[in-house]
Amino acid sequence: MSVENQMLNKTVSPMKIIYSMLACVAISFFIFSCDDEKGNEEQLALSGKVISHSECKNFGSNSTRLTSGSSSSCVDYRFDAAAKKLFIKHINAGFNCCPDSLYCAVKMSNDTIIIKEFESKSLCKCNCLYDLDIGIEGVRPQKYVIKFIEPYCGDQEQIVFGVDFSSQTEGSYCVKRNHYPWHDARL
């Protein structure tokens, strides 16, 4: 019998093929699932909330009358590297005049910290501006993009800016606003 005929007569058992395929799938699953878990751990470690907020800064009241900077929405930030905390003051955040409560949701998407602001109810037929103090835990000294999603921003410029907490721990960023509640045509 020739060598070629001997090789043709040798067949690999179907069970060996199945076991080999299962081993490859298991190894691939293990390798890729380890990478995904590392990414999820970083995203799950980030949390944030509204710590406090001002009263409604409306256009007519003497007690909390708007200042000259009411045509902008600004963010002042300070990063505490030792505590891994980011402190943000969102100045002139637009909400309903009677929101019941103000809160936010914070999440990571790649290198972007997304802060989505909410009100629990819209009890009045007016809007006004508030200053929100937001605390975010689990932040590391690295580069990020910070993005706010505001309920009354509409088609105006969003608050989106880059920071590098490895070299700069505080700063400010502002955008111009020209629609109600940032601008009142009566003034």
Phi, psi and omega in degrees: 000136181282165181297323180296317179294324178295321180291324179291326180287337178277121177241151177273136183290146180300329180293322178295321179295315181297314179298321179295318180293317179297321179296318178296317179296316181296318179295316179298316179299316180298315182297311183286327180289330177295319178296317181296321181296322179298317179296319180291325179300317180295318182290323181288337182285344182273129176215153181203163178199161173284120181277317178200169176208157179284174170284170177300126177262090186265179186277339187246336185289139178285331186289321181229045181298144181295147175270180184294343181272021185287349179270018177220159173238124188236157175232122169257134181227152177216129182251129176255100185295320182297320181270352184057041182238142175245127179251126183235136169246114176266108184268129180067051173279130183272129177214175174295151180297333181232074189276356187069295174210154178244138179207175179216162172239134182240132176213161176257141170222105187058246180257015185252127172269116182255124179245110180256122184264145183221161166236146183283329179211157173244087189273346182239166179261046177207162176235158176206180185253146179227158169254123181252136170257121184239134175246134180234127181253152178093014182274138181252159179283085180208184180277139176219162163250132178252128184230128175258139171245111186253139185292334184245015182291323181061226182269011178283166181301132178279157174275105178217122182207157180262147176222156174228095184288353175282342180235340181221123186257354176209159180175188181218156175211135181229152171232147177282143177230136181229013176245156176304135012268004181283335182226128179249121182296343180287342184274000000 
